[in-house]
Each structure stands twice: as structure tokens, then as C-alpha cells.
Amino acid sequence: MTPSEKFVFELTKHSFLSFWSYPNPKGKKDNELCDILIVCDPMVIIISVKEIIPTDSGDIKTDYNRWQKVALEKSFNQIYGAERYLNTIERLKLFDGSIGPNLPKKTERIYYRIAVVIGGEKKMPLFWGDMGKGFIHVFDSISTRILISKLDTIVDFVKYLSSKESFFTLENKSKVHIEGGEEDLLAFYLSNFEKLNTKSTLTVVGAGLWATYKNSNANKIWEKEIIDSYFWDNIIEYLIGIFKSNELETDNNYEEFEVIIRTMAKESRSNRILLSKEFFDFIEKPDIRARPVASYSGVVYVFMSVERNESREKRRFELAGRCLILRRHTQNIHTVIGIATEKNDGVKAFSFDVVYLYKLKLSEDEEKIADEFINKYGWFKNAIKK
């Protein structure tokens, strides 16, 4: 990887987690497909990174035309070519020649295209939009660092990209004049409750809007609120580390494990605040063995803490049973994830068990088993409304 590619990859790996960020995957005839590919079903983000220092001939128009051709147009061609090739395959080939994970179903993939162009900051203007084969976002090194660091979950990041793509139609593009960079447009988006809209005939997004937003009270409050939420990120990365080191106590099946991690990773930053706070509150109450928590994402979680001497098999059985009970009594919720660990007893060592349950509809036998768990063990007996 070039230094520029490594710079972008490290940002994506940190924000979108290592499990879905692939540097320099292979394409047709084992040529490099793109610089970074992020795959989190159904989302596929194609990133091309180019570092081109503009020439200084004394003619700014000539310099820009040259820079545009080698920096922007080459990126656009690489991105569209990568997408064409991806549409012919079901599975990714990694940079080392090994076979990677299955790609999302072709009919369900949602592509996002990003060109990161480094070297012309503050000198060369960028342009972006639909270049004929799909919308391409164009960032420089400044906006890349800000966007990926600020929108540091896959959900929050693609929500911004989708909002931008939907808004900047030919009809709306004439209503917005951007004097600053992408980071100023991001500030406009965040200041308007994560929406890009304008009711006026012309909205000017001025240079310096990001600096104003960054120093605002609203942003300072948000920066404090999100600190606890990184606990959720840490759980995900911890589980990924255990999986990669082949230390799972159950089967090391990629597909089964990935769907659990992907579901947890699809929680937005605001949802992670809620989930982390609920977990911290729960773990500080040793008398409560299990607690159900509903996320705004539509997923229900079961947090469970057990005595350190209880067997892993027993706690996995109970965790699965509690997940089944919640699915039985939350008819509009199809996904339940259980997370169990040891009680907060002052010992630093810990472990996690995770259970994933997805059911559009329970069978009569499954409903019967869930009811038997309540009657036999008393699991969630007081929490279930008759």
C-alpha cells in the first residue's frame, strides 16, 4: 500500500471495523480492483485513492486540466471498472490471492463510490456527482479524515452519502452554492438534524462552517455523550479478535459469526450510546441477572451476567432461552441478540457469550418451548406482559 492508501485504510478500519475493510482486493486477471473495498451486507463501498501533486506551469487552467485527468478521471474509471467486475462475481479475492468472503446478493447490493484525491488541497477544486454510471463522492485528505472520523459507524457514514446523493439532483444542485469544502457541507448536514434540505431558492454553504460547528456547544455536548458508546465498538472488535485467533469455544463458522457482528455494527453512534449506557447500568446491579434492551434499529438485546463459576454451556443455554422468550413476546421484532458475561466482581478477566436469533415467525413448538422456559425457570417472568 502507498502511504496515501494506508492513511485512508487506517481511517476506514478504525471507523468501520477491521472485519469489513479490504485493502487492494484483486479484480480481473488478478489486477488491483480498487484501493479499498468495504463490504457490510448489503452495502459495498468502493474507494479509489490517488495522490497527485499539481504541476506549476504558471497557467492555472493548464495545471488543473492535467491534474483533473490524472487524479480525478483515473479514479472515476477505476471505480466504475471495479463495480462492473464486482457485478460478475459472488466472492471476493483478497490482495494476497486468498479467497475472501461472499459478497452481498447481486440484487440487493447498494454501491457507494468514493474517490479520495490527495495533493491538490486548497489549490485544485473538486467536482463530484453522477459521472454517467453512478454518483461518485470526491474527498481530499482533509475532508476524508473529518468525515470518516466524525461519521464513524457504517450506518452514519452511508446515511450521509445517501442523503447527499438524494439531495444533489439536477433540480436541487442549483439551489446550493458550496464555497467551502466537503467538511463544511457535513457541518450543514449535522446542524440540520442530519438532513440535507433547503426551502430557500439559494443556500450558501460558506467556508469555515465546519470550524464554527466544531466549536459549537452542540458538538461539545455530543463529543462528551459518545465517549461511553465506544464500549460497543470494543465489544465488536474483541469478538472479532477472538474469531481471527481461532479462540471461539463454538464452531468458527465465518458466515454465522459475521451476521452477528454485522448486526451489532449496524447500530448507529446514537444507538450505541443508548446500548452502552444500558449495559453499564445493568452490570452495576449484581442482583439483576438479565435485562432486555430494545434498540431503535429494531433489534432487541438481552444482557446477562452470571457468577464466575457457572459453566459456559449453562449460560449459553439460558441466554438462548431468554432470546427465544423475547422473540415470542415481541411480535414486531425479528432479531434478538444475547450477550452474556461474568458479574462485576472486581476480577479483570472476563469472557463473552453471544447468541443470535432471527425468526420471521416462530413455530408452535418454539412458542411452546419459550413458554416452558418461563414456567420452569422463571426467565423474564415479571418482564413479560400477559
C-alpha positions as CSV (number, residue, x, y, z in Angstrom):
1,M,0.0,0.0,0.0
2,T,1.1,3.5,-0.7
3,P,1.3,6.0,2.2
4,S,-1.9,7.6,1.0
5,E,-3.8,4.3,0.7
6,K,-2.6,3.3,4.1
7,F,-3.8,6.7,5.5
8,V,-7.3,6.1,4.2
9,F,-7.3,2.4,5.1
10,E,-6.4,3.0,8.7
11,L,-9.2,5.5,9.0
12,T,-11.8,3.1,7.5
13,K,-10.5,0.2,9.6
14,H,-10.8,2.2,12.7
15,S,-14.3,3.7,12.0
16,F,-15.9,0.8,10.1
17,L,-14.1,-2.0,12.0
18,S,-11.5,-4.3,10.5
19,F,-13.8,-7.1,9.6
20,W,-15.2,-5.4,6.5
21,S,-12.3,-3.3,5.2
22,Y,-10.2,-4.9,2.5
23,P,-7.1,-3.2,1.0
24,N,-6.2,-3.8,-2.6
25,P,-8.5,-6.7,-3.5
26,K,-7.9,-8.5,-6.8
27,G,-10.0,-7.9,-9.9
28,K,-10.0,-9.1,-13.5
29,K,-6.8,-11.1,-14.3
30,D,-5.6,-10.5,-10.7
31,N,-5.1,-6.8,-11.3
32,E,-5.8,-4.5,-8.4
33,L,-9.6,-4.0,-8.2
34,C,-9.6,-0.8,-6.2
35,D,-7.6,0.6,-3.3
36,I,-10.1,-0.2,-0.5
37,L,-13.3,-2.1,-0.5
38,I,-15.7,-2.0,2.4
39,V,-18.4,-4.8,2.4
40,C,-21.1,-4.8,5.0
41,D,-24.2,-6.5,3.6
42,P,-25.9,-5.0,1.6
43,M,-23.5,-2.1,1.4
44,V,-20.4,-2.1,-0.8
45,I,-18.2,1.0,-0.7
46,I,-15.6,1.3,-3.5
47,I,-12.7,3.6,-2.7
48,S,-10.0,4.8,-5.1
49,V,-7.1,6.8,-3.6
50,K,-4.8,8.9,-5.8
51,E,-2.0,11.2,-4.6
52,I,-1.2,13.7,-7.4
53,I,0.8,16.9,-6.8
54,P,-0.4,19.5,-9.3
55,T,2.2,20.9,-11.8
56,D,3.1,24.6,-11.6
57,S,3.5,25.7,-15.2
58,G,2.3,29.3,-14.5
59,D,-1.0,28.6,-16.3
60,I,-3.6,27.5,-13.7
61,K,-6.0,26.3,-16.3
62,T,-3.4,24.0,-17.9
63,D,-2.3,22.7,-14.5
64,Y,-5.9,22.0,-13.5
65,N,-6.7,20.1,-16.7
66,R,-3.6,18.0,-16.3
67,W,-4.4,17.3,-12.6
68,Q,-8.0,16.5,-13.3
69,K,-7.1,14.0,-16.0
70,V,-4.6,12.0,-13.8
71,A,-6.2,12.5,-10.4
72,L,-10.0,12.6,-10.9
73,E,-10.7,10.9,-14.2
74,K,-8.4,7.9,-13.4
75,S,-10.2,7.5,-10.1
76,F,-13.6,7.6,-11.8
77,N,-12.6,5.0,-14.3
78,Q,-11.1,2.7,-11.7
79,I,-14.3,2.9,-9.6
80,Y,-16.7,2.2,-12.4
81,G,-14.5,-0.6,-13.6
82,A,-14.4,-2.1,-10.1
83,E,-18.2,-2.0,-9.9
84,R,-18.6,-3.7,-13.3
85,Y,-16.3,-6.5,-12.2
86,L,-18.0,-6.9,-8.8
87,N,-21.2,-7.4,-10.6
88,T,-19.8,-10.5,-12.3
89,I,-18.6,-12.3,-9.1
90,E,-20.1,-13.7,-5.9
91,R,-17.0,-13.9,-3.8
92,L,-14.0,-11.5,-3.2
93,K,-10.4,-12.4,-3.9
94,L,-8.1,-10.7,-1.5
95,F,-4.7,-8.9,-2.1
96,D,-2.7,-12.0,-1.1
97,G,-4.6,-14.2,-3.5
98,S,-6.7,-15.9,-0.9
99,I,-10.5,-16.2,-1.3
100,G,-12.4,-13.7,0.8
101,P,-16.0,-13.6,2.0
102,N,-19.1,-13.9,-0.1
103,L,-20.4,-10.6,-1.4
104,P,-24.0,-9.5,-0.8
105,K,-26.5,-10.9,-3.3
106,K,-26.2,-9.0,-6.6
107,T,-29.9,-8.0,-6.5
108,E,-29.5,-6.5,-3.0
109,R,-26.2,-4.7,-3.2
110,I,-26.1,-0.9,-2.6
111,Y,-23.0,0.6,-4.1
112,Y,-21.3,3.8,-2.8
113,R,-18.4,5.2,-4.8
114,I,-15.6,7.4,-3.3
115,A,-12.6,9.0,-4.9
116,V,-10.0,10.3,-2.4
117,V,-7.7,12.7,-4.2
118,I,-4.7,13.9,-2.2
119,G,-2.2,16.5,-3.3
120,G,-4.3,19.4,-4.5
121,E,-5.8,20.6,-1.2
122,K,-6.6,24.3,-1.2
123,K,-5.3,24.5,-4.8
124,M,-7.5,22.4,-7.0
125,P,-11.3,22.5,-7.0
126,L,-13.1,19.1,-6.7
127,F,-16.2,18.1,-8.5
128,W,-18.5,15.2,-7.8
129,G,-21.8,13.7,-8.8
130,D,-23.0,11.2,-11.4
131,M,-20.3,10.9,-14.0
132,G,-22.6,8.8,-16.1
133,K,-22.5,5.5,-14.3
134,G,-23.5,6.3,-10.8
135,F,-22.8,9.0,-8.2
136,I,-19.2,9.4,-7.1
137,H,-18.2,11.3,-4.0
138,V,-14.9,13.1,-4.1
139,F,-12.9,13.9,-1.0
140,D,-9.4,15.3,-0.3
141,S,-7.3,14.3,2.7
142,I,-8.8,17.0,4.9
143,S,-12.4,16.1,4.3
144,T,-11.6,12.3,4.4
145,R,-10.2,12.5,7.8
146,I,-13.0,14.6,9.1
147,L,-15.9,12.6,7.5
148,I,-14.7,9.2,8.4
149,S,-13.7,10.2,12.0
150,K,-17.0,12.1,12.6
151,L,-19.3,9.6,10.9
152,D,-17.6,6.7,12.5
153,T,-20.1,3.9,12.0
154,I,-21.0,2.3,8.7
155,V,-24.6,3.4,9.3
156,D,-23.9,7.0,10.0
157,F,-21.4,7.3,7.1
158,V,-23.7,5.8,4.4
159,K,-26.6,7.8,5.7
160,Y,-24.7,10.9,4.9
161,L,-23.7,9.6,1.5
162,S,-27.2,8.6,0.7
163,S,-28.6,12.0,1.8
164,K,-26.1,13.7,-0.4
165,E,-26.9,11.6,-3.4
166,S,-30.6,12.0,-3.0
167,F,-30.4,15.8,-2.5
168,F,-28.0,16.7,-5.2
169,T,-30.2,16.0,-8.1
170,L,-30.1,18.4,-11.1
171,E,-33.1,20.2,-9.6
172,N,-31.6,20.8,-6.1
173,K,-27.9,21.3,-7.1
174,S,-28.6,24.8,-8.4
175,K,-30.1,25.8,-5.0
176,V,-26.9,25.2,-3.1
177,H,-23.6,27.0,-3.6
178,I,-20.7,25.5,-1.7
179,E,-17.9,28.0,-1.0
180,G,-16.0,25.7,1.3
181,G,-15.1,22.0,1.3
182,E,-16.9,18.8,2.0
183,E,-16.4,19.2,5.7
184,D,-18.4,22.4,5.5
185,L,-21.2,20.5,3.8
186,L,-21.0,18.0,6.6
187,A,-21.4,20.8,9.2
188,F,-24.5,22.0,7.3
189,Y,-25.9,18.4,7.4
190,L,-25.2,17.9,11.1
191,S,-26.6,21.3,12.0
192,N,-29.8,20.4,10.3
193,F,-30.5,17.2,12.2
194,E,-28.6,15.0,9.8
195,K,-30.6,16.2,6.8
196,L,-29.7,18.0,3.6
197,N,-32.6,20.2,2.7
198,T,-33.3,23.8,1.8
199,K,-36.5,25.7,1.4
200,S,-34.9,28.8,0.0
201,T,-34.1,29.5,-3.6
202,L,-30.3,29.6,-2.8
203,T,-28.4,28.3,0.2
204,V,-24.7,29.2,0.5
205,V,-22.5,26.7,2.4
206,G,-19.7,29.0,3.4
207,A,-16.1,28.2,4.0
208,G,-15.4,27.9,7.8
209,L,-18.8,26.4,8.6
210,W,-17.1,23.2,9.9
211,A,-14.8,25.2,12.2
212,T,-17.9,27.0,13.6
213,Y,-19.8,23.7,14.1
214,K,-16.8,22.0,15.7
215,N,-16.6,24.7,18.3
216,S,-20.3,24.9,19.0
217,N,-21.9,23.8,22.3
218,A,-24.0,21.2,20.5
219,N,-20.9,19.5,19.2
220,K,-19.1,19.7,22.5
221,I,-22.0,18.0,24.2
222,W,-22.2,15.3,21.6
223,E,-18.4,14.6,21.9
224,K,-19.0,14.0,25.7
225,E,-22.0,11.8,25.1
226,I,-20.3,9.5,22.7
227,I,-17.4,8.5,25.0
228,D,-19.3,5.7,26.6
229,S,-20.6,4.4,23.2
230,Y,-17.1,3.2,22.2
231,F,-17.6,0.3,24.6
232,W,-19.9,-1.1,21.9
233,D,-17.2,-0.8,19.4
234,N,-14.8,-2.5,21.8
235,I,-17.1,-5.5,22.2
236,I,-17.3,-6.0,18.5
237,E,-13.5,-5.7,18.0
238,Y,-12.9,-8.0,20.9
239,L,-15.2,-10.7,19.4
240,I,-13.5,-10.2,16.0
241,G,-10.1,-10.7,17.6
242,I,-11.3,-13.9,19.3
243,F,-12.6,-15.2,16.0
244,K,-9.5,-14.3,14.0
245,S,-7.3,-16.0,16.6
246,N,-9.5,-19.1,16.3
247,E,-10.3,-19.0,20.0
248,L,-14.1,-19.3,19.8
249,E,-15.4,-22.1,22.0
250,T,-18.1,-22.9,19.5
251,D,-17.7,-23.5,15.7
252,N,-15.5,-21.0,13.9
253,N,-18.1,-20.5,11.1
254,Y,-17.5,-17.2,9.3
255,E,-21.0,-16.8,7.9
256,E,-22.7,-17.4,11.2
257,F,-20.3,-15.2,13.1
258,E,-20.3,-12.4,10.5
259,V,-24.1,-11.9,10.6
260,I,-23.9,-11.4,14.4
261,I,-21.1,-8.8,14.2
262,R,-22.6,-7.1,11.2
263,T,-25.9,-6.7,13.0
264,M,-24.2,-5.2,16.0
265,A,-22.0,-2.9,13.8
266,K,-25.1,-1.6,12.1
267,E,-26.1,0.3,15.2
268,S,-25.6,4.0,14.7
269,R,-23.5,6.1,17.1
270,S,-26.6,7.4,18.9
271,N,-27.9,3.8,19.3
272,R,-24.5,2.8,20.7
273,I,-24.8,5.5,23.3
274,L,-28.1,4.0,24.5
275,L,-26.9,0.4,24.4
276,S,-23.6,1.1,26.2
277,K,-25.3,3.2,29.0
278,E,-27.9,0.4,29.4
279,F,-25.1,-2.2,29.7
280,F,-23.1,-0.1,32.2
281,D,-26.2,0.4,34.3
282,F,-27.1,-3.3,34.2
283,I,-23.7,-4.6,35.0
284,E,-23.5,-2.4,38.2
285,K,-26.7,-4.1,39.5
286,P,-25.5,-7.6,40.6
287,D,-29.0,-8.6,41.7
288,I,-30.3,-8.4,38.2
289,R,-29.4,-11.5,36.2
290,A,-30.7,-10.4,32.8
291,R,-32.2,-7.3,31.1
292,P,-33.8,-6.9,27.7
293,V,-33.0,-3.7,25.8
294,A,-34.7,-2.5,22.6
295,S,-32.6,-0.6,20.1
296,Y,-34.1,2.0,17.7
297,S,-32.6,-0.2,15.0
298,G,-35.3,-2.7,15.6
299,V,-33.0,-5.2,17.3
300,V,-33.7,-6.4,20.9
301,Y,-30.7,-7.3,23.0
302,V,-30.5,-9.5,26.1
303,F,-27.8,-8.5,28.6
304,M,-27.0,-11.3,31.1
305,S,-24.4,-11.6,33.9
306,V,-23.6,-14.8,35.7
307,E,-21.4,-16.0,38.6
308,R,-17.9,-16.7,37.5
309,N,-18.0,-20.4,38.5
310,E,-21.1,-21.1,36.3
311,S,-20.3,-23.2,33.2
312,R,-20.3,-21.7,29.8
313,E,-22.6,-24.3,28.5
314,K,-25.2,-23.4,31.1
315,R,-25.1,-19.7,30.5
316,R,-25.3,-20.2,26.7
317,F,-28.4,-22.4,27.2
318,E,-30.0,-19.8,29.4
319,L,-29.1,-16.9,27.1
320,A,-30.6,-18.7,24.1
321,G,-33.7,-19.5,26.1
322,R,-34.1,-15.9,27.1
323,C,-33.7,-14.7,23.5
324,L,-36.4,-17.1,22.4
325,I,-38.7,-15.8,25.1
326,L,-38.2,-12.2,24.0
327,R,-38.8,-13.2,20.3
328,R,-42.0,-15.0,21.5
329,H,-43.4,-11.9,23.2
330,T,-42.2,-9.1,20.8
331,Q,-44.1,-10.0,17.6
332,N,-42.9,-7.0,15.6
333,I,-39.2,-7.7,16.3
334,H,-37.5,-10.4,14.3
335,T,-33.9,-10.2,15.6
336,V,-32.7,-10.8,19.2
337,I,-29.1,-10.9,20.2
338,G,-28.0,-12.1,23.7
339,I,-24.7,-11.0,25.3
340,A,-23.6,-12.7,28.5
341,T,-20.5,-12.1,30.7
342,E,-19.4,-12.5,34.3
343,K,-20.7,-10.4,37.1
344,N,-18.8,-7.3,38.0
345,D,-16.9,-8.9,40.9
346,G,-13.6,-6.9,40.7
347,V,-11.7,-9.5,38.7
348,K,-10.3,-8.2,35.5
349,A,-10.6,-11.4,33.5
350,F,-13.8,-11.7,31.5
351,S,-15.4,-13.6,28.6
352,F,-18.4,-13.1,26.4
353,D,-21.0,-15.4,25.0
354,V,-23.2,-14.2,22.2
355,V,-26.4,-15.7,20.8
356,Y,-28.1,-14.6,17.6
357,L,-31.8,-15.4,16.9
358,Y,-33.5,-14.3,13.7
359,K,-37.1,-15.5,13.1
360,L,-39.8,-14.0,11.0
361,K,-42.3,-16.3,12.7
362,L,-41.9,-18.8,15.5
363,S,-43.4,-22.3,15.1
364,E,-45.9,-23.7,17.5
365,D,-43.2,-25.9,19.0
366,E,-40.9,-22.9,19.5
367,E,-43.6,-20.9,21.2
368,K,-44.3,-23.8,23.5
369,I,-40.6,-24.1,24.4
370,A,-40.4,-20.4,25.2
371,D,-43.5,-20.7,27.5
372,E,-42.0,-23.7,29.2
373,F,-38.8,-21.8,29.9
374,I,-40.8,-19.1,31.6
375,N,-42.8,-21.5,33.7
376,K,-39.9,-23.9,34.6
377,Y,-37.1,-21.4,35.2
378,G,-38.9,-18.1,35.7
379,W,-36.9,-16.4,33.0
380,F,-38.3,-12.9,32.3
381,K,-41.5,-13.9,34.1
382,N,-42.0,-10.5,35.5
383,A,-41.0,-8.6,32.4
384,I,-43.5,-10.4,30.1
385,K,-46.8,-8.7,29.8
386,K,-49.7,-11.1,29.9
